[in-house]
């Protein structure tokens, strides 16, 4: 996993060391050392499942899509529009 240095804040999409998938930050503790996260389905743009509490912020990295991932997601969304 490639780590990108960006502030971890509520609403940001992240990857977590040791956990598969993309997560959305629900909240960050006042001291900034832990965060609550929930699984996030990027293609459907919605949260999946219950939050995971008190994950160490130093185990989180900002999620970024490369151009090919973005193009594939846009195409998939256009084809499977509900």
C-alpha positions in Angstrom: 0.0 0.0 0.0 1.4 3.4 -1.0 1.0 5.9 1.8 0.1 9.5 0.9 0.6 12.1 3.5 -2.7 13.9 3.9 -4.6 14.9 7.0 -7.0 12.2 8.1 -10.4 13.9 8.6 -14.1 12.9 8.6 -15.4 12.1 5.1 -12.0 11.1 3.6 -11.6 7.8 1.9 -8.7 5.7 3.3 -6.9 2.4 3.2 -6.0 0.6 6.4 -2.9 -1.5 7.0 -3.9 -5.1 7.5 -7.5 -4.6 6.3 -8.7 -5.2 2.8 -10.9 -2.6 1.0 -11.6 1.1 1.1 -13.0 2.8 4.2 -14.5 6.2 4.9 -13.5 8.1 8.0 -16.6 8.7 10.2 -14.8 10.7 12.9 -11.5 11.4 14.4 -10.7 11.5 18.2 -10.0 14.9 19.7 -6.3 14.0 20.1 -6.1 13.0 16.5 -4.6 9.6 17.2 -7.6 7.3 16.5 -10.4 7.4 14.0 -13.7 5.6 13.5 -14.0 4.1 9.9 -16.6 2.2 7.9 -16.3 0.1 4.8 -17.1 2.1 1.6 -18.1 0.8 -1.8 -16.4 3.2 -4.2 -18.4 2.0 -7.3 -21.8 2.5 -5.5 -20.5 5.6 -3.5 -22.1 4.3 -0.3 -21.1 2.9 3.1 -21.4 -0.8 3.7 -21.6 -2.2 7.3 -21.1 -0.9 10.7 -18.3 1.5 11.8 -15.0 0.1 13.2 -14.1 2.1 16.3 -10.7 3.5 17.4 -8.4 2.6 14.5 -4.9 4.1 14.9 -4.6 7.0 12.5 -1.0 6.1 11.7 -2.4 2.8 10.2 -4.5 4.8 7.7 -3.4 6.1 4.3 -5.4 8.3 1.9 -7.1 6.4 -0.9 -6.4 7.7 -4.4 -7.7 6.3 -7.7 -5.4 6.3 -10.7 -6.8 7.4 -14.1 -7.6 3.8 -15.3 -9.5 3.0 -12.0 -11.5 6.2 -12.4 -12.3 5.5 -16.1 -13.4 1.9 -15.2 -15.6 3.1 -12.3 -17.3 5.8 -14.5 -17.9 3.2 -17.3 -19.3 0.7 -14.8 -21.6 3.4 -13.2 -22.9 4.4 -16.7 -23.6 0.8 -17.6 -25.2 -0.2 -14.3 -27.1 3.0 -13.6 -30.1 2.2 -11.3 
